[in-house]
Amino acid sequence: MSQTKSPLPREVADAYVDELIALDPITGTYLGVKESSGKLPDLSPAGQEALAQLQRATLARLDEAESLPGADSDIERRCARLLRERLTAEIAVHEAEEGLRTVGNMATPAHSVREIFTVTPNQTDEDWAAIAERLRAVPGAYAGYRESLALGLERKLHAAPRPTATFVEQLTEWADTGEGRGWFEDFASAGPEALRTELDEAARAATAAVVELRDWMRDVYTPAIEGAPNTVGRERYARSARYFNGIDLDLDEAYAYGWSEYHRLLGEMKKEAEKILPGAATPWVALAHLDEHGKHIEGVDEVRDWLQGLMDEAIEKLDGTHFELAEPVRKVESCIAPPGGAAAPYYTPPTEDFSRPGRTWLPTMGQTRFPVYDLVSTWYHEGVPGHHLQLAQWTYVAGNLSRYQATIGGVSANAEGWALYAERLMDELGFLTDPEHRLGYLDAQMMRAARVIVDIGMHLELEIPADSPFHPGERWTPELAQEFFGAHSSRPADFVESELTRYLTIPGQAIGYKLGERAWLLGRQKASERHGDAFDLKAWHMAALSQGSLGLDDLVDELARL
């Protein structure tokens, strides 16, 4: 009688993806699984526990797989490292019941439900029939989410007041876009006439679910958490930072690193600002001058097209010189983000078959005039050679990795670190010689250093150093953090407010940009030292982009081996 061969780590990881998609059709849609288009996940406590049970069972299968012959090959070893680290971090977050208080201005289950419609296939009547089915699932999904939040209240595990207030405002905007109908109704209006009645009825039900959730958040949840702290403390912060960074951080060392980068960047910014506005009191005075008098794009469609051109140009100039890009990776689309979300630009990766390309998204926040200085390096970050090159390359080489590594197994700090490294790389390669563009790049770098300072500082209530030009010796609060961030950023007040609310919503995520960049730079340095004069940066880039994601504790080690 034949025996079934036991799976190796990559097979365990891929089986996990299949089982996860069955529980989470939002993930399925991002991966391009057609059968997911009409469904939404169970966001209730029972749904969360089902995910955790899958994660625990997968870890048990991984234990067995790692003991098998062949599990020690580089490709199996990297997959096993990632899968174990990710599942362990996810289980820790679940067992701390963080899923019972996920409220904020982004990255909540409610946001995921809305945003998945923007990438659901919508080219045929069949596609729209699935969208109608998904719209009908919105009330149940939001009811499950509310059930989780209600249990959190019962167990005194609740979100912070400031992110909650912002979330209520967002739900209000989703419920009424200003034309007497909600976001879901606006979305459904683009569907075919043959399905008009079905789509309109489903969209109205989805909007009614938004209103019901909004009213409960406003009338029940908000009063129940009045007076609660907005920060999470060291224990919760460390757990969250572990999840987003894939490493048990020395938070005090990371805080000190943020300050060292602040001082370095401030010196560089002053030199660049002098080229733009001689005698400017601060670099941000020079940047404010650029807001009024610098190069800019007029019009929403025009800025979308300009950003598309910027990415197309980067691909043409980088391909064959600093990267070797496969044809599917060369396609990326510039898009305008739907209203009612956070202020920061973002990226969505391609489907597994590249039928939907990678896309960058610009939130306009109601603006129609866009200064160029803060867009150039940002689109090197979001698009090329940043998020798009990394995540699309993972998709392209998925056959050499595992489906898990190429898709859902990403570590935030790995990806954000690469994207910030990509900005720095473009500076190294001479793409940011224009003083406006370079000062904008340094301002973006400073924003990431300030994130490390204020995100760790306010959640841990750390002391501001004596050599700080800002409130030395005082303890961080969210109010001081917003003041500091606003004083050291060219971004408008609504962006700064959105950013601080983001840090209160997802503590430990924003620090991964600078800490991840540091890991990428250290990995490159170690590889360069190992190879000496034979070091080939282009070859290293492609090898690094083809190994899938890793937590920062594993990333430097693996990069140094390349």
DOPA-749468 format. One record per residue (C-alpha): residue number from 1; residue in three letters; x, y, z. Coordinates in nm, 3 decimals. Layout:
R  seq  type     east    north       up
R  NUM   ALA        X        Y        Z
...
***
This chain:
R  seq  type     east    north       up
R    1   MET    0.000    0.000    0.000
R    2   SER    0.144    0.341   -0.100
R    3   GLN    0.202    0.607    0.162
R    4   THR    0.123    0.977    0.116
R    5   LYS    0.436    1.187    0.116
R    6   SER    0.454    1.432    0.407
R    7   PRO    0.455    1.797    0.292
R    8   LEU    0.763    2.019    0.310
R    9   PRO    0.735    2.377    0.448
R   10   ARG    0.639    2.536    0.115
R   11   GLU    0.355    2.290    0.070
R   12   VAL    0.237    2.358    0.425
R   13   ALA    0.245    2.731    0.350
R   14   ASP    0.050    2.695    0.029
R   15   ALA   -0.213    2.476    0.193
R   16   TYR   -0.252    2.752    0.452
R   17   VAL   -0.322    3.006    0.176
R   18   ASP   -0.596    2.784    0.030
R   19   GLU   -0.761    2.738    0.369
R   20   LEU   -0.727    3.108    0.453
R   21   ILE   -0.900    3.213    0.131
R   22   ALA   -1.196    2.993    0.226
R   23   LEU   -1.227    3.187    0.552
R   24   ASP   -1.129    3.527    0.414
R   25   PRO   -1.260    3.600    0.063
R   26   ILE   -1.119    3.953    0.084
R   27   THR   -0.775    3.794    0.066
R   28   GLY   -0.904    3.578   -0.219
R   29   THR   -1.004    3.883   -0.422
R   30   TYR   -0.666    4.049   -0.373
R   31   LEU   -0.511    3.729   -0.508
R   32   GLY   -0.748    3.722   -0.805
R   33   VAL   -0.961    3.424   -0.697
R   34   LYS   -1.284    3.467   -0.892
R   35   GLU   -1.493    3.258   -0.653
R   36   SER   -1.424    3.511   -0.375
R   37   SER   -1.589    3.804   -0.556
R   38   GLY   -1.935    3.758   -0.408
R   39   LYS   -1.836    3.694   -0.048
R   40   LEU   -1.714    3.867    0.266
R   41   PRO   -1.551    3.717    0.577
R   42   ASP   -1.703    3.647    0.916
R   43   LEU   -1.580    3.940    1.126
R   44   SER   -1.739    3.818    1.450
R   45   PRO   -1.544    3.670    1.743
R   46   ALA   -1.624    3.324    1.608
R   47   GLY   -1.475    3.418    1.272
R   48   GLN   -1.161    3.548    1.440
R   49   GLU   -1.122    3.228    1.639
R   50   ALA   -1.163    3.018    1.324
R   51   LEU   -0.865    3.202    1.172
R   52   ALA   -0.661    3.143    1.487
R   53   GLN   -0.743    2.772    1.485
R   54   LEU   -0.619    2.750    1.127
R   55   GLN   -0.297    2.928    1.227
R   56   ARG   -0.235    2.693    1.521
R   57   ALA   -0.299    2.384    1.308
R   58   THR   -0.062    2.515    1.040
R   59   LEU    0.213    2.568    1.297
R   60   ALA    0.172    2.209    1.409
R   61   ARG    0.206    2.089    1.047
R   62   LEU    0.512    2.312    1.006
R   63   ASP    0.678    2.147    1.307
R   64   GLU    0.657    1.813    1.129
R   65   ALA    0.758    1.954    0.789
R   66   GLU    1.078    2.114    0.922
R   67   SER    1.203    1.775    1.041
R   68   LEU    1.184    1.616    0.694
R   69   PRO    1.473    1.560    0.453
R   70   GLY    1.500    1.856    0.218
R   71   ALA    1.353    2.105    0.463
R   72   ASP    1.696    2.259    0.517
R   73   SER    1.736    2.382    0.157
R   74   ASP    1.753    2.762    0.122
R   75   ILE    1.413    2.790   -0.042
R   76   GLU    1.237    2.569    0.214
R   77   ARG    1.423    2.726    0.506
R   78   ARG    1.327    3.082    0.410
R   79   CYS    0.963    2.986    0.370
R   80   ALA    0.960    2.807    0.705
R   81   ARG    1.123    3.105    0.880
R   82   LEU    0.863    3.342    0.742
R   83   LEU    0.561    3.119    0.806
R   84   ARG    0.660    3.045    1.166
R   85   GLU    0.737    3.408    1.245
R   86   ARG    0.414    3.538    1.089
R   87   LEU    0.179    3.282    1.242
R   88   THR    0.338    3.318    1.585
R   89   ALA    0.298    3.696    1.573
R   90   GLU   -0.061    3.671    1.448
R   91   ILE   -0.160    3.424    1.719
R   92   ALA   -0.008    3.647    1.986
R   93   VAL   -0.219    3.940    1.863
R   94   HIS   -0.532    3.723    1.858
R   95   GLU   -0.474    3.578    2.205
R   96   ALA   -0.438    3.930    2.340
R   97   GLU   -0.786    3.989    2.192
R   98   GLU   -0.672    4.289    1.991
R   99   GLY   -0.930    4.197    1.728
R  100   LEU   -1.204    4.305    1.970
R  101   ARG   -1.096    4.670    1.955
R  102   THR   -0.982    4.734    1.598
R  103   VAL   -1.114    5.087    1.544
R  104   GLY   -0.947    5.375    1.366
R  105   ASN   -0.904    5.575    1.049
R  106   MET   -0.755    5.287    0.846
R  107   ALA   -0.675    4.915    0.851
R  108   THR   -0.997    4.815    1.029
R  109   PRO   -1.232    4.538    0.913
R  110   ALA   -1.482    4.807    0.811
R  111   HIS   -1.224    4.970    0.585
R  112   SER   -1.127    4.634    0.437
R  113   VAL   -1.488    4.561    0.345
R  114   ARG   -1.528    4.892    0.163
R  115   GLU   -1.188    4.892   -0.007
R  116   ILE   -1.220    4.542   -0.149
R  117   PHE   -1.491    4.668   -0.385
R  118   THR   -1.233    4.895   -0.553
R  119   VAL   -1.036    4.590   -0.674
R  120   THR   -1.321    4.343   -0.730
R  121   PRO   -1.348    4.255   -1.104
R  122   ASN   -1.615    4.469   -1.274
R  123   GLN   -1.577    4.418   -1.649
R  124   THR   -1.874    4.191   -1.726
R  125   ASP   -2.234    4.141   -1.620
R  126   GLU   -2.119    3.826   -1.441
R  127   ASP   -1.866    4.035   -1.246
R  128   TRP   -2.136    4.279   -1.144
R  129   ALA   -2.369    3.998   -1.039
R  130   ALA   -2.094    3.886   -0.799
R  131   ILE   -2.057    4.246   -0.678
R  132   ALA   -2.430    4.256   -0.605
R  133   GLU   -2.390    3.939   -0.401
R  134   ARG   -2.095    4.094   -0.215
R  135   LEU   -2.296    4.411   -0.150
R  136   ARG   -2.572    4.197    0.004
R  137   ALA   -2.306    4.049    0.235
R  138   VAL   -2.203    4.389    0.373
R  139   PRO   -2.474    4.406    0.646
R  140   GLY   -2.374    4.064    0.782
R  141   ALA   -2.005    4.150    0.776
R  142   TYR   -2.059    4.479    0.959
R  143   ALA   -2.287    4.306    1.210
R  144   GLY   -2.008    4.058    1.286
R  145   TYR   -1.760    4.343    1.326
R  146   ARG   -1.995    4.520    1.566
R  147   GLU   -2.037    4.196    1.761
R  148   SER   -1.659    4.184    1.809
R  149   LEU   -1.646    4.545    1.926
R  150   ALA   -1.937    4.488    2.164
R  151   LEU   -1.758    4.192    2.320
R  152   GLY   -1.451    4.412    2.354
R  153   LEU   -1.655    4.669    2.546
R  154   GLU   -1.793    4.393    2.769
R  155   ARG   -1.437    4.277    2.846
R  156   LYS   -1.307    4.634    2.886
R  157   LEU   -1.091    4.594    2.576
R  158   HIS   -1.169    4.901    2.372
R  159   ALA   -1.019    5.136    2.118
R  160   ALA   -0.891    5.485    2.190
R  161   PRO   -1.127    5.786    2.183
R  162   ARG   -0.947    5.989    1.912
R  163   PRO   -0.937    5.716    1.645
R  164   THR   -1.296    5.629    1.733
R  165   ALA   -1.412    5.986    1.673
R  166   THR   -1.236    5.991    1.335
R  167   PHE   -1.390    5.656    1.243
R  168   VAL   -1.739    5.791    1.316
R  169   GLU   -1.665    6.086    1.087
R  170   GLN   -1.552    5.852    0.811
R  171   LEU   -1.862    5.635    0.845
R  172   THR   -2.072    5.950    0.814
R  173   GLU   -1.895    6.034    0.488
R  174   TRP   -1.943    5.679    0.359
R  175   ALA   -2.313    5.701    0.444
R  176   ASP   -2.365    6.024    0.248
R  177   THR   -2.119    6.138   -0.017
R  178   GLY   -2.294    6.474   -0.043
R  179   GLU   -2.537    6.374   -0.317
R  180   GLY   -2.797    6.210   -0.096
R  181   ARG   -2.654    5.862   -0.135
R  182   GLY   -2.376    5.660    0.018
R  183   TRP   -2.042    5.539   -0.113
R  184   PHE   -2.173    5.192   -0.193
R  185   GLU   -2.456    5.344   -0.397
R  186   ASP   -2.209    5.561   -0.586
R  187   PHE   -1.998    5.255   -0.654
R  188   ALA   -2.294    5.046   -0.774
R  189   SER   -2.413    5.321   -1.010
R  190   ALA   -2.140    5.221   -1.258
R  191   GLY   -2.293    4.876   -1.302
R  192   PRO   -2.491    4.757   -1.605
R  193   GLU   -2.857    4.853   -1.656
R  194   ALA   -2.952    4.487   -1.674
R  195   LEU   -2.868    4.457   -1.304
R  196   ARG   -2.971    4.809   -1.200
R  197   THR   -3.254    4.711   -0.963
R  198   GLU   -3.051    4.435   -0.799
R  199   LEU   -2.743    4.654   -0.756
R  200   ASP   -2.935    4.953   -0.624
R  201   GLU   -3.122    4.745   -0.366
R  202   ALA   -2.802    4.576   -0.249
R  203   ALA   -2.616    4.906   -0.233
R  204   ARG   -2.893    5.071   -0.031
R  205   ALA   -2.879    4.781    0.216
R  206   ALA   -2.502    4.823    0.242
R  207   THR   -2.542    5.196    0.309
R  208   ALA   -2.805    5.121    0.572
R  209   ALA   -2.551    4.891    0.740
R  210   VAL   -2.297    5.175    0.740
R  211   VAL   -2.552    5.406    0.901
R  212   GLU   -2.640    5.143    1.162
R  213   LEU   -2.273    5.089    1.245
R  214   ARG   -2.211    5.464    1.257
R  215   ASP   -2.504    5.524    1.492
R  216   TRP   -2.392    5.245    1.726
R  217   MET   -2.034    5.371    1.727
R  218   ARG   -2.155    5.723    1.801
R  219   ASP   -2.431    5.649    2.051
R  220   VAL   -2.306    5.338    2.232
R  221   TYR   -1.934    5.284    2.176
R  222   THR   -1.810    5.644    2.202
R  223   PRO   -1.977    5.724    2.537
R  224   ALA   -1.854    5.391    2.679
R  225   ILE   -1.486    5.477    2.615
R  226   GLU   -1.497    5.842    2.719
R  227   GLY   -1.185    5.934    2.916
R  228   ALA   -0.989    5.624    2.810
R  229   PRO   -0.623    5.677    2.715
R  230   ASN   -0.534    5.726    2.350
R  231   THR   -0.202    5.541    2.387
R  232   VAL   -0.143    5.169    2.441
R  233   GLY    0.155    5.138    2.679
R  234   ARG    0.475    4.936    2.645
R  235   GLU    0.333    4.581    2.657
R  236   ARG    0.069    4.629    2.388
R  237   TYR    0.305    4.840    2.181
R  238   ALA    0.580    4.576    2.189
R  239   ARG    0.335    4.306    2.074
R  240   SER    0.202    4.522    1.792
R  241   ALA    0.552    4.627    1.686
R  242   ARG    0.652    4.259    1.677
R  243   TYR    0.365    4.190    1.439
R  244   PHE    0.445    4.477    1.201
R  245   ASN    0.824    4.446    1.208
R  246   GLY    0.890    4.075    1.249
R  247   ILE    1.135    4.134    1.531
R  248   ASP    1.136    4.177    1.909
R  249   LEU    1.259    4.534    1.909
R  250   ASP    1.470    4.716    2.164
R  251   LEU    1.224    5.003    2.169
R  252   ASP    1.454    5.242    2.354
R  253   GLU    1.733    5.181    2.100
R  254   ALA    1.486    5.235    1.814
R  255   TYR    1.369    5.562    1.974
R  256   ALA    1.731    5.680    1.999
R  257   TYR    1.789    5.583    1.635
R  258   GLY    1.493    5.794    1.533
R  259   TRP    1.650    6.094    1.701
R  260   SER    1.990    6.032    1.540
R  261   GLU    1.823    6.025    1.197
R  262   TYR    1.630    6.341    1.284
R  263   HIS    1.951    6.534    1.352
R  264   ARG    2.126    6.398    1.040
R  265   LEU    1.836    6.477    0.811
R  266   LEU    1.782    6.823    0.959
R  267   GLY    2.137    6.916    0.863
R  268   GLU    2.087    6.794    0.505
R  269   MET    1.753    6.969    0.474
R  270   LYS    1.898    7.303    0.580
R  271   LYS    2.162    7.283    0.305
R  272   GLU    1.904    7.195    0.039
R  273   ALA    1.658    7.461    0.156
R  274   GLU    1.926    7.727    0.114
R  275   LYS    1.929    7.653   -0.261
R  276   ILE    1.556    7.719   -0.284
R  277   LEU    1.499    8.008   -0.046
R  278   PRO    1.827    8.157    0.083
R  279   GLY    1.801    8.261    0.445
R  280   ALA    1.488    8.056    0.516
R  281   ALA    1.443    8.021    0.892
R  282   THR    1.372    7.648    0.860
R  283   PRO    1.354    7.396    0.574
R  284   TRP    0.977    7.396    0.612
R  285   VAL    0.963    7.767    0.536
R  286   ALA    1.131    7.680    0.205
R  287   LEU    0.882    7.398    0.151
R  288   ALA    0.592    7.635    0.225
R  289   HIS    0.741    7.863   -0.040
R  290   LEU    0.728    7.571   -0.284
R  291   ASP    0.363    7.513   -0.199
R  292   GLU    0.291    7.856   -0.344
R  293   HIS    0.564    7.909   -0.599
R  294   GLY    0.709    7.567   -0.683
R  295   LYS    0.629    7.333   -0.969
R  296   HIS    0.280    7.188   -0.945
R  297   ILE    0.013    6.994   -1.134
R  298   GLU   -0.338    7.136   -1.180
R  299   GLY   -0.627    6.889   -1.189
R  300   VAL   -0.702    6.544   -1.053
R  301   ASP   -0.692    6.365   -1.389
R  302   GLU   -0.376    6.554   -1.476
R  303   VAL   -0.192    6.450   -1.159
R  304   ARG   -0.294    6.088   -1.211
R  305   ASP   -0.152    6.098   -1.563
R  306   TRP    0.164    6.276   -1.446
R  307   LEU    0.227    6.011   -1.182
R  308   GLN    0.176    5.742   -1.444
R  309   GLY    0.440    5.909   -1.658
R  310   LEU    0.679    5.930   -1.365
R  311   MET    0.653    5.554   -1.307
R  312   ASP    0.680    5.472   -1.677
R  313   GLU    0.996    5.683   -1.701
R  314   ALA    1.148    5.513   -1.396
R  315   ILE    1.086    5.171   -1.548
R  316   GLU    1.249    5.268   -1.875
R  317   LYS    1.558    5.410   -1.707
R  318   LEU    1.604    5.140   -1.441
R  319   ASP    1.528    4.827   -1.640
R  320   GLY    1.848    4.671   -1.773
R  321   THR    2.072    4.904   -1.576
R  322   HIS    1.985    4.856   -1.210
R  323   PHE    1.712    4.591   -1.234
R  324   GLU    1.605    4.317   -1.476
R  325   LEU    1.229    4.346   -1.507
R  326   ALA    1.000    4.085   -1.655
R  327   GLU    0.731    4.218   -1.888
R  328   PRO    0.439    4.173   -1.642
R  329   VAL    0.633    4.366   -1.376
R  330   ARG    0.674    4.659   -1.613
R  331   LYS    0.302    4.742   -1.592
R  332   VAL    0.169    4.955   -1.306
R  333   GLU   -0.133    5.186   -1.299
R  334   SER   -0.176    5.525   -1.130
R  335   CYS   -0.520    5.567   -0.966
R  336   ILE   -0.707    5.820   -0.752
R  337   ALA   -0.814    5.681   -0.414
R  338   PRO   -1.184    5.680   -0.318
R  339   PRO   -1.280    5.958   -0.075
R  340   GLY   -1.340    5.898    0.292
R  341   GLY   -1.013    5.725    0.376
R  342   ALA   -0.680    5.818    0.531
R  343   ALA   -0.462    6.087    0.373
R  344   ALA   -0.157    5.875    0.289
R  345   PRO   -0.100    5.733   -0.062
R  346   TYR   -0.090    5.354   -0.091
R  347   TYR   -0.030    5.063   -0.329
R  348   THR   -0.227    4.748   -0.413
R  349   PRO   -0.036    4.454   -0.567
R  350   PRO   -0.132    4.267   -0.883
R  351   THR   -0.336    3.951   -0.890
R  352   GLU   -0.144    3.627   -0.913
R  353   ASP   -0.199    3.609   -1.290
R  354   PHE   -0.135    3.984   -1.342
R  355   SER   -0.487    4.024   -1.489
R  356   ARG   -0.518    4.318   -1.249
R  357   PRO   -0.188    4.509   -1.242
R  358   GLY   -0.026    4.672   -0.944
R  359   ARG   -0.181    5.010   -0.868
R  360   THR   -0.076    5.323   -0.682
R  361   TRP   -0.349    5.531   -0.516
R  362   LEU   -0.344    5.905   -0.444
R  363   PRO   -0.596    6.042   -0.192
R  364   THR   -0.670    6.396   -0.311
R  365   MET   -0.838    6.508    0.014
R  366   GLY   -1.052    6.738   -0.200
R  367   GLN   -0.753    6.916   -0.355
R  368   THR   -0.708    6.992   -0.725
R  369   ARG   -0.361    7.153   -0.713
R  370   PHE   -0.066    6.928   -0.639
R  371   PRO    0.289    7.052   -0.568
R  372   VAL    0.542    6.824   -0.732
R  373   TYR    0.811    6.829   -0.463
R  374   ASP    0.628    6.588   -0.232
R  375   LEU    0.511    6.353   -0.507
R  376   VAL    0.831    6.248   -0.684
R  377   SER    1.001    6.044   -0.413
R  378   THR    0.661    5.933   -0.281
R  379   TRP    0.588    5.766   -0.615
R  380   TYR    0.934    5.614   -0.622
R  381   HIS    0.822    5.469   -0.285
R  382   GLU    0.471    5.356   -0.380
R  383   GLY    0.544    5.261   -0.740
R  384   VAL    0.884    5.217   -0.904
R  385   PRO    1.131    5.107   -0.775
R  386   GLY    0.942    5.079   -0.445
R  387   HIS    0.637    4.872   -0.356
R  388   HIS    0.552    4.778   -0.712
R  389   LEU    0.888    4.629   -0.803
R  390   GLN    0.906    4.426   -0.484
R  391   LEU    0.549    4.296   -0.465
R  392   ALA    0.508    4.240   -0.839
R  393   GLN    0.842    4.057   -0.848
R  394   TRP    0.725    3.829   -0.568
R  395   THR    0.420    3.752   -0.780
R  396   TYR    0.633    3.688   -1.087
R  397   VAL    0.868    3.443   -0.911
R  398   ALA    0.594    3.276   -0.708
R  399   GLY    0.676    2.942   -0.870
R  400   ASN    1.022    2.954   -0.714
R  401   LEU    0.892    3.053   -0.372
R  402   SER    0.560    2.948   -0.230
R  403   ARG    0.224    3.108   -0.285
R  404   TYR    0.238    3.223    0.075
R  405   GLN    0.572    3.403    0.036
R  406   ALA    0.463    3.567   -0.288
R  407   THR    0.132    3.697   -0.157
R  408   ILE   -0.006    3.711    0.195
R  409   GLY    0.310    3.640    0.396
R  410   GLY    0.438    3.996    0.382
R  411   VAL    0.596    4.172    0.679
R  412   SER    0.505    4.541    0.682
R  413   ALA    0.854    4.664    0.779
R  414   ASN    1.016    4.454    0.507
R  415   ALA    0.799    4.610    0.235
R  416   GLU    0.800    4.962    0.377
R  417   GLY    1.172    4.935    0.442
R  418   TRP    1.234    4.837    0.080
R  419   ALA    1.018    5.125   -0.043
R  420   LEU    1.209    5.377    0.168
R  421   TYR    1.536    5.218    0.057
R  422   ALA    1.408    5.265   -0.301
R  423   GLU    1.369    5.639   -0.242
R  424   ARG    1.725    5.657   -0.113
R  425   LEU    1.846    5.447   -0.407
R  426   MET    1.695    5.694   -0.653
R  427   ASP    1.882    5.971   -0.472
R  428   GLU    2.204    5.768   -0.495
R  429   LEU    2.147    5.710   -0.866
R  430   GLY    2.105    6.081   -0.938
R  431   PHE    1.730    6.098   -0.996
R  432   LEU    1.679    6.365   -0.730
R  433   THR    1.924    6.637   -0.832
R  434   ASP    1.649    6.899   -0.875
R  435   PRO    1.653    7.097   -0.545
R  436   GLU    1.273    7.086   -0.518
R  437   HIS    1.262    6.711   -0.567
R  438   ARG    1.552    6.648   -0.331
R  439   LEU    1.416    6.867   -0.053
R  440   GLY    1.084    6.684   -0.093
R  441   TYR    1.269    6.354   -0.064
R  442   LEU    1.449    6.468    0.253
R  443   ASP    1.120    6.592    0.394
R  444   ALA    0.971    6.246    0.332
R  445   GLN    1.272    6.088    0.503
R  446   MET    1.231    6.326    0.796
R  447   MET    0.864    6.230    0.822
R  448   ARG    0.967    5.864    0.861
R  449   ALA    1.227    5.954    1.127
R  450   ALA    0.966    6.164    1.310
R  451   ARG    0.733    5.864    1.299
R  452   VAL    0.984    5.656    1.493
R  453   ILE    1.020    5.931    1.751
R  454   VAL    0.654    6.011    1.808
R  455   ASP    0.505    5.663    1.761
R  456   ILE    0.732    5.506    2.021
R  457   GLY    0.756    5.822    2.230
R  458   MET    0.387    5.886    2.283
R  459   HIS    0.277    5.524    2.331
R  460   LEU    0.553    5.462    2.587
R  461   GLU    0.534    5.818    2.728
R  462   LEU    0.910    5.855    2.691
R  463   GLU    1.109    6.164    2.777
R  464   ILE    1.209    6.407    2.503
R  465   PRO    1.593    6.426    2.499
R  466   ALA    1.776    6.725    2.639
R  467   ASP    1.934    6.805    2.300
R  468   SER    1.595    6.825    2.129
R  469   PRO    1.493    7.169    2.001
R  470   PHE    1.136    7.073    2.091
R  471   HIS    1.015    7.060    2.456
R  472   PRO    1.333    6.899    2.597
R  473   GLY    1.280    6.701    2.915
R  474   GLU    0.901    6.673    2.877
R  475   ARG    0.710    6.346    2.833
R  476   TRP    0.544    6.273    2.501
R  477   THR    0.167    6.303    2.465
R  478   PRO   -0.044    6.273    2.148
R  479   GLU   -0.087    6.650    2.153
R  480   LEU    0.288    6.711    2.166
R  481   ALA    0.338    6.443    1.899
R  482   GLN    0.100    6.619    1.662
R  483   GLU    0.268    6.955    1.726
R  484   PHE    0.615    6.806    1.667
R  485   PHE    0.507    6.622    1.355
R  486   GLY    0.340    6.930    1.212
R  487   ALA    0.646    7.142    1.279
R  488   HIS    0.873    6.893    1.100
R  489   SER    0.662    6.815    0.795
R  490   SER    0.551    7.000    0.485
R  491   ARG    0.218    6.820    0.493
R  492   PRO   -0.104    7.017    0.552
R  493   ALA   -0.280    7.012    0.886
R  494   ASP   -0.541    6.754    0.782
R  495   PHE   -0.266    6.515    0.672
R  496   VAL   -0.078    6.560    1.000
R  497   GLU   -0.395    6.497    1.199
R  498   SER   -0.471    6.188    0.991
R  499   GLU   -0.117    6.059    1.045
R  500   LEU   -0.130    6.094    1.423
R  501   THR   -0.467    5.920    1.430
R  502   ARG   -0.311    5.646    1.219
R  503   TYR   -0.034    5.594    1.477
R  504   LEU   -0.294    5.568    1.752
R  505   THR   -0.489    5.322    1.535
R  506   ILE   -0.205    5.085    1.442
R  507   PRO    0.081    5.134    1.691
R  508   GLY    0.418    4.999    1.585
R  509   GLN    0.348    5.002    1.211
R  510   ALA    0.481    5.346    1.123
R  511   ILE    0.827    5.280    1.269
R  512   GLY    0.888    5.001    1.018
R  513   TYR    0.976    5.240    0.736
R  514   LYS    1.301    5.369    0.888
R  515   LEU    1.382    5.048    1.076
R  516   GLY    1.315    4.845    0.764
R  517   GLU    1.531    5.076    0.553
R  518   ARG    1.810    5.035    0.808
R  519   ALA    1.782    4.656    0.774
R  520   TRP    1.797    4.671    0.393
R  521   LEU    2.101    4.900    0.401
R  522   LEU    2.278    4.677    0.653
R  523   GLY    2.203    4.367    0.447
R  524   ARG    2.345    4.533    0.136
R  525   GLN    2.653    4.647    0.325
R  526   LYS    2.722    4.297    0.457
R  527   ALA    2.675    4.142    0.112
R  528   SER    2.904    4.403   -0.043
R  529   GLU    3.172    4.338    0.218
R  530   ARG    3.147    3.963    0.158
R  531   HIS    3.184    3.992   -0.221
R  532   GLY    3.430    4.282   -0.230
R  533   ASP    3.501    4.417   -0.578
R  534   ALA    3.288    4.141   -0.730
R  535   PHE    2.970    4.278   -0.570
R  536   ASP    2.704    4.334   -0.839
R  537   LEU    2.432    4.568   -0.713
R  538   LYS    2.188    4.486   -0.993
R  539   ALA    2.223    4.113   -0.932
R  540   TRP    2.188    4.167   -0.558
R  541   HIS    1.872    4.373   -0.607
R  542   MET    1.707    4.103   -0.816
R  543   ALA    1.809    3.825   -0.578
R  544   ALA    1.685    4.031   -0.283
R  545   LEU    1.353    4.103   -0.454
R  546   SER    1.308    3.737   -0.543
R  547   GLN    1.338    3.581   -0.197
R  548   GLY    0.996    3.678   -0.065
R  549   SER    0.928    3.857    0.260
R  550   LEU    1.103    3.810    0.593
R  551   GLY    1.083    3.971    0.934
R  552   LEU    1.359    4.216    1.015
R  553   ASP    1.523    3.963    1.247
R  554   ASP    1.573    3.730    0.949
R  555   LEU    1.604    3.984    0.667
R  556   VAL    1.958    4.110    0.734
R  557   ASP    2.090    3.757    0.767
R  558   GLU    1.934    3.644    0.439
R  559   LEU    2.036    3.960    0.249
R  560   ALA    2.395    3.916    0.363
R  561   ARG    2.400    3.564    0.216
R  562   LEU    2.310    3.683   -0.136
***
